[in-house]
Amino acid sequence: MNEKDLRDIIAQVLTEMNVTDKAEPAASATSAASASTAQAAPAQKEADTKKASDDDQFVEDVALIDIKKQYLVEHPVAGDAYYELKQYAPCRLGIGKAGARYKTLPVLEFRAAHSAAQDAVFTDVDPEVIEKLGLFTVQTKCDSKDTYLTRPDLGRVLSDEAVQTIKEKCKMHPTVQIYVSDGLSSAAVAANTADVLPAILQGLKSYGIEAGTPFFVKYGRVGVMDQISEITGADVTCVLIGERPGLITAESMSAYIAYKATVGMPEARRTVVSNIHKDGTIPAEAGAHIADIIKKILEAKASGTDLKL
């Protein structure tokens, strides 16, 4: 219904009520209201345009916010001192509150971190990543990610095909055998291996230590290194593996190293370098450190709790 039709209806109603003399003022009032609406229309249109524009604007990726530098408490008593303490660990402290609840931003950050952790666990390593690293792939007795997560024992044993492939493609009886495994974080493999692995190999070369043929184990647990040690006959076996992700990072990698590992040996015989990621131990630096530890293990002929550094 347009404005003219509305005025005609109002005039007719007023005439039937014997207030024809008031019809003109009423029509004037209607016109005034229409004029007011017309004046308001541009402002409303501008507001709608601004809202649409705001909706289209880029929203910062909350996963990229450094929570060490984030302090959301309003009117703190000792804000500077508390902020200084936050620099020692990337914990979710000083995030403030809205009434009795969390603020929106920390909730979004928490959900983003949780999503990243889930993706790291449930996603397989991209085959292109492995190809770029120049590694061939073998698999444990796990036939899927679900089996891997529910049957840790199968993740500690290579498939028959994997055993045969390693025997065919790997150098036997190397001083050091290094391999990479997805573990519980595909993101860790993708983010760190390209820096860690070359650094280890370069470090070992500088020490005059022979390294075997590196490869990738899909659906591997730490314990499968014992079988690999027995197959290759290596003096030292080292696995670079994705660690269980947390809410601080989903890209943490660890190196487990053992001297003459054997199937069924106690976990205490493993030496571990953990927390390898861009916000922890820098990957390239970790590689150099791991090479140095391997050198000491070879000299001491011991690893884990038996190794006295």
C-alpha positions as CSV (number, residue, x, y, z in Angstrom):
1,M,0.0,0.0,0.0
2,N,1.4,3.4,-1.0
3,E,1.2,6.7,0.8
4,K,-1.7,8.0,-1.4
5,D,-3.8,5.0,-0.8
6,L,-3.2,5.4,2.9
7,R,-4.3,9.1,2.9
8,D,-7.4,8.2,0.9
9,I,-8.4,5.6,3.5
10,I,-7.9,7.9,6.4
11,A,-9.9,10.7,4.7
12,Q,-12.8,8.3,4.0
13,V,-12.8,7.1,7.6
14,L,-12.9,10.6,9.0
15,T,-15.7,11.6,6.6
16,E,-17.8,8.7,7.8
17,M,-17.2,9.8,11.4
18,N,-18.5,13.4,10.5
19,V,-15.2,14.9,11.1
20,T,-14.6,16.0,7.6
21,D,-13.4,19.4,8.8
22,K,-10.7,17.6,10.6
23,A,-9.7,15.6,7.7
24,E,-7.3,18.2,6.4
25,P,-5.3,18.5,9.6
26,A,-5.3,14.7,9.8
27,A,-4.0,14.5,6.3
28,S,-1.5,17.1,7.2
29,A,-0.4,15.1,10.1
30,T,-0.1,12.1,7.9
31,S,2.0,14.0,5.4
32,A,4.1,15.2,8.3
33,A,4.6,11.7,9.4
34,S,5.4,10.6,5.9
35,A,7.9,13.5,5.6
36,S,9.5,12.5,8.9
37,T,9.7,8.9,7.7
38,A,11.2,10.1,4.4
39,Q,13.8,12.1,6.4
40,A,14.6,9.1,8.6
41,A,15.0,6.7,5.6
42,P,18.4,8.0,4.5
43,A,19.7,7.7,8.1
44,Q,18.4,4.2,8.4
45,K,19.8,3.2,5.0
46,E,23.2,4.6,6.1
47,A,23.0,2.6,9.3
48,D,22.1,-0.6,7.5
49,T,24.9,0.0,5.0
50,K,27.4,0.5,7.8
51,K,26.2,-2.7,9.6
52,A,26.6,-4.7,6.4
53,S,30.0,-3.1,5.9
54,D,31.0,-4.1,9.5
55,D,29.8,-7.6,8.9
56,D,32.0,-7.9,5.8
57,Q,35.1,-6.6,7.6
58,F,38.0,-9.0,8.3
59,V,38.0,-10.5,11.8
60,E,41.4,-11.2,13.3
61,D,42.3,-14.9,13.7
62,V,42.1,-15.3,17.5
63,A,44.4,-18.3,17.2
64,L,47.2,-16.0,16.4
65,I,46.9,-13.9,19.5
66,D,49.9,-14.2,21.8
67,I,48.3,-14.9,25.2
68,K,51.5,-14.1,27.0
69,K,50.9,-10.5,25.9
70,Q,47.2,-10.5,26.6
71,Y,46.0,-9.0,29.8
72,L,42.3,-8.3,30.0
73,V,41.7,-7.6,33.7
74,E,40.1,-4.2,34.1
75,H,41.5,-1.8,36.8
76,P,44.0,-4.3,38.2
77,V,45.7,-3.6,41.5
78,A,49.1,-4.8,40.4
79,G,48.7,-5.2,36.7
80,D,52.3,-4.6,35.7
81,A,53.7,-7.2,38.1
82,Y,51.1,-9.8,37.1
83,Y,51.7,-9.1,33.4
84,E,55.4,-9.7,34.1
85,L,54.7,-13.1,35.7
86,K,52.6,-14.1,32.6
87,Q,55.8,-13.9,30.4
88,Y,57.2,-17.0,32.1
89,A,54.5,-19.4,30.8
90,P,51.8,-19.2,28.1
91,C,49.0,-19.8,30.6
92,R,45.4,-18.5,30.3
93,L,45.8,-16.0,33.2
94,G,44.6,-12.5,33.6
95,I,41.8,-13.0,31.0
96,G,39.3,-10.9,32.9
97,K,35.6,-11.5,33.3
98,A,32.2,-10.1,32.4
99,G,30.2,-10.4,35.6
100,A,30.6,-14.0,36.7
101,R,31.5,-15.2,33.2
102,Y,34.4,-15.2,30.8
103,K,34.7,-12.5,28.3
104,T,33.9,-13.3,24.7
105,L,37.5,-13.1,23.4
106,P,39.0,-15.7,25.8
107,V,36.1,-18.0,25.1
108,L,36.7,-17.7,21.3
109,E,40.5,-18.3,21.9
110,F,39.8,-21.4,24.0
111,R,37.4,-22.8,21.3
112,A,39.9,-22.1,18.6
113,A,42.7,-23.9,20.5
114,H,40.4,-26.8,21.2
115,S,39.5,-27.1,17.5
116,A,43.2,-27.0,16.5
117,A,44.0,-29.8,19.0
118,Q,41.2,-31.9,17.6
119,D,42.4,-31.3,14.0
120,A,45.9,-32.2,14.9
121,V,44.8,-35.6,16.4
122,F,42.3,-36.6,13.8
123,T,43.9,-35.4,10.6
124,D,46.5,-37.5,8.8
125,V,49.8,-35.9,7.7
126,D,49.5,-34.5,4.2
127,P,51.4,-36.9,1.8
128,E,52.9,-33.9,0.0
129,V,54.7,-32.9,3.3
130,I,56.3,-36.4,3.4
131,E,57.2,-36.2,-0.2
132,K,58.9,-32.8,0.1
133,L,60.9,-34.3,3.0
134,G,62.1,-37.1,0.7
135,L,60.9,-39.8,3.0
136,F,59.2,-43.1,2.1
137,T,56.2,-44.2,4.2
138,V,55.6,-47.4,6.1
139,Q,52.7,-48.2,8.4
140,T,52.0,-49.9,11.7
141,K,49.3,-52.6,12.1
142,C,46.7,-49.8,12.6
143,D,44.5,-49.7,9.5
144,S,42.9,-46.3,10.3
145,K,43.0,-43.3,12.7
146,D,40.2,-44.8,14.8
147,T,42.2,-48.0,15.3
148,Y,45.3,-46.0,16.1
149,L,43.5,-44.0,18.8
150,T,41.7,-47.0,20.4
151,R,44.5,-49.7,20.0
152,P,47.8,-48.2,21.2
153,D,49.3,-51.7,21.1
154,L,48.9,-52.0,17.3
155,G,50.6,-48.6,16.9
156,R,53.8,-50.1,18.5
157,V,54.1,-52.9,15.9
158,L,55.0,-52.5,12.2
159,S,52.9,-54.3,9.5
160,D,54.6,-57.2,7.7
161,E,54.8,-55.0,4.6
162,A,56.5,-52.2,6.5
163,V,59.1,-54.6,7.9
164,Q,59.9,-55.8,4.4
165,T,60.1,-52.3,3.0
166,I,62.5,-51.1,5.7
167,K,64.8,-54.1,5.1
168,E,64.8,-53.3,1.4
169,K,65.2,-49.5,1.5
170,C,67.2,-48.8,4.6
171,K,70.9,-49.0,5.3
172,M,71.5,-51.8,7.7
173,H,73.5,-51.5,10.9
174,P,73.9,-47.7,10.9
175,T,75.3,-45.9,13.8
176,V,72.1,-43.8,14.1
177,Q,68.7,-44.5,12.7
178,I,66.3,-41.5,12.5
179,Y,62.7,-41.7,11.5
180,V,59.6,-39.5,11.7
181,S,56.1,-40.5,12.9
182,D,52.7,-38.7,13.1
183,G,52.0,-39.8,16.7
184,L,49.1,-37.7,18.1
185,S,49.8,-34.5,16.1
186,S,49.9,-34.3,12.3
187,A,50.3,-30.6,12.7
188,A,53.6,-31.1,14.6
189,V,55.1,-33.1,11.7
190,A,54.0,-30.5,9.1
191,A,55.3,-27.5,11.2
192,N,58.6,-28.8,12.5
193,T,60.2,-31.7,10.6
194,A,61.6,-29.6,7.7
195,D,63.8,-27.8,10.2
196,V,64.5,-30.4,12.8
197,L,65.5,-33.3,10.6
198,P,68.1,-31.5,8.5
199,A,69.6,-29.9,11.6
200,I,70.0,-33.3,13.2
201,L,71.6,-34.9,10.1
202,Q,73.9,-31.9,9.7
203,G,74.9,-32.0,13.3
204,L,75.7,-35.8,13.1
205,K,77.7,-35.2,10.0
206,S,79.8,-32.5,11.7
207,Y,80.5,-35.0,14.5
208,G,81.5,-37.7,11.9
209,I,78.6,-39.9,13.0
210,E,76.9,-42.1,10.3
211,A,73.1,-41.8,9.9
212,G,70.9,-44.4,8.3
213,T,68.0,-43.9,5.8
214,P,65.3,-41.7,7.3
215,F,61.6,-42.6,6.6
216,F,58.1,-41.9,7.9
217,V,55.9,-44.2,10.0
218,K,52.2,-43.7,9.7
219,Y,50.0,-44.4,12.8
220,G,53.1,-44.9,15.0
221,R,53.5,-44.9,18.7
222,V,56.8,-44.3,20.5
223,G,57.3,-48.0,21.2
224,V,57.6,-48.9,17.5
225,M,61.1,-47.5,17.6
226,D,62.2,-50.7,19.5
227,Q,61.2,-52.9,16.6
228,I,62.8,-50.5,14.1
229,S,66.0,-50.7,16.2
230,E,66.1,-54.5,16.0
231,I,65.3,-54.5,12.3
232,T,68.0,-52.0,11.3
233,G,70.5,-53.0,13.9
234,A,71.2,-49.3,14.7
235,D,73.3,-48.4,17.8
236,V,71.0,-45.4,18.4
237,T,67.4,-45.0,17.3
238,C,65.7,-41.6,17.3
239,V,62.1,-40.9,16.4
240,L,60.7,-37.4,15.8
241,I,57.0,-37.7,16.8
242,G,54.0,-35.4,17.2
243,E,53.0,-35.1,20.8
244,R,49.5,-35.0,22.2
245,P,48.3,-31.4,21.6
246,G,47.1,-29.1,24.4
247,L,45.3,-25.8,24.5
248,I,48.6,-23.8,24.2
249,T,49.8,-25.4,21.0
250,A,48.8,-28.2,18.7
251,E,52.3,-28.3,17.0
252,S,54.5,-29.7,19.7
253,M,57.0,-32.4,18.6
254,S,59.3,-34.6,20.7
255,A,62.4,-36.6,20.0
256,Y,62.7,-40.0,21.7
257,I,66.2,-41.5,21.6
258,A,67.4,-44.9,22.8
259,Y,70.7,-46.8,22.8
260,K,70.3,-50.3,21.3
261,A,66.6,-50.3,21.9
262,T,64.9,-53.7,22.1
263,V,61.3,-54.8,22.1
264,G,59.8,-54.9,25.6
265,M,62.5,-52.7,27.2
266,P,61.5,-50.3,30.0
267,E,60.5,-46.7,29.1
268,A,63.2,-45.5,31.5
269,R,65.8,-46.3,28.8
270,R,64.5,-43.5,26.5
271,T,66.0,-40.0,26.5
272,V,63.4,-37.3,25.5
273,V,63.7,-33.8,24.0
274,S,60.2,-32.3,24.2
275,N,58.4,-29.1,23.5
276,I,59.8,-28.5,20.0
277,H,57.7,-25.8,18.3
278,K,58.0,-22.2,17.3
279,D,57.0,-20.9,20.8
280,G,59.0,-23.5,22.7
281,T,62.4,-25.0,21.7
282,I,62.9,-23.6,18.2
283,P,63.0,-26.5,15.7
284,A,66.4,-25.8,14.1
285,E,68.0,-25.3,17.6
286,A,66.3,-28.5,18.8
287,G,67.9,-30.4,15.9
288,A,71.4,-29.3,16.9
289,H,70.7,-30.1,20.5
290,I,69.4,-33.6,19.6
291,A,72.6,-34.3,17.5
292,D,74.7,-33.3,20.5
293,I,72.7,-35.7,22.8
294,I,73.1,-38.5,20.4
295,K,76.8,-38.0,20.4
296,K,76.8,-38.2,24.2
297,I,74.7,-41.3,24.1
298,L,77.1,-43.0,21.8
299,E,80.1,-42.0,24.0
300,A,78.4,-43.2,27.2
301,K,76.7,-46.3,25.5
302,A,73.6,-45.5,27.5
303,S,70.3,-43.6,27.3
304,G,67.5,-42.6,29.5
305,T,68.1,-42.8,33.2
306,D,71.3,-44.6,32.6
307,L,72.7,-41.6,30.8
308,K,74.6,-39.1,33.1
309,L,74.8,-35.8,31.4
